[in-house]
Amino acid sequence: MTLRQHTETAVGSLSVLSDDVRRDLYFHVRSAANPISRDEAAELAGVSRNLAAFHLEKLVAAQLLTVTQPRTPRLRRPGRTPKLYSPTDTQIEFSLPPRRYETMAAMLVEAVHVGGEAVRGPALRAAHSRGTGIGANALGHAKVGRLGVERALGLLRPVLEEQGYEPEITREGPLEVRLRNCPFHGLLETDRALVCALNCELVAGILDGLGVEVLEAQLVPRPEHCCVTVTPSRRNRDVGPTRDGTGLVT
């Protein structure tokens, strides 16, 4: 893609989100745990159903949202099956001149892959160290004292969001933080296991930097979420998974 084509594509995507209502609807859909209907989106944004439908379809046309079907049948009035909207993986990047940091990252991941265990260990330690620095910088000079799980989650969430994650706290069953997106998704094809392990060590380092001992990072592969999950640490839950040397749940 040429510089001009790259610019026009990015500006076109950004222009779709320039409308305040449309942008609100987009982020409401992104933050929802499950696909949502036009009625639900309209209620969240505080607009009419017809206006919500108009803007939602604009977002679908721009490939920022996708339409899905209900997973389970619902009792409904006769008529069409209601549309449900969920976010896509479409990524908007805009810089002049264009930067290709992902290309460099892919080369480094490939180098670690080729280097084997002699390189993998230092790479994981580097990821953890970087996360520790992120957590410590976010904490600054604040004194948080001894944290319970709920306070720890409140401290962690904005730090994860700042790093490009979309954390979702689930309370149905075991309390945990699932990450709806992976900021390193574009690198997974290079070496998924390595990228996921580095991702997990980064989050584990953030927890250490924040001084959050009541939470820990685990790798729990899920098809529709980032594989990293934050759970109460073993001493703060009765029974739970443990993490082996690679971060995988056992």
ABEGO torsion letter per residue (X at the ends): XBAAAAAAAAAAAAAAAABAAAAAAAAAAAABABBBBAAAAAAAAGBBAAAAAAAAAAAAAAGABBBBBBABBBBBBBEBBBBBBBBBABBBBBBOBBBBAAAAAAAAAAAAAAAEAAAAAAAAAAAAAAAAAAAAAAAEABBAEBBBAAAAAAAAAAAAAAAGBBBBBBABEBBBBBBABBAAAAAAAABAAAAAAAAAAAAAAAAAAAGBAABBBBBBBBAABBABBBBBBAAABABBBBBBAAGBBX
